[in-house]
Amino acid sequence: ILRELQKKEDFKTPIIIIVDKNKENLAKHYLEQGFDNYILYSNFEEDLNKVLDTY
């Protein structure tokens, strides 16, 4: 689905994934696959605010 969204020229919404702290390495894999950012569940509020400030 991510690849299909990325093909659309008018799709500008950042794709964010939420991961558990012990899956942080997996989040980096998702970034390599085209996700725009991630939020650690254990640090949800702070990370969410950072993401919102970014976009």
Beta strands, then each sheet from edge to edge (+ up, - down):
strand 1: 16-19
strand 2: 37-40
sheet 1: 1+ 2+
end
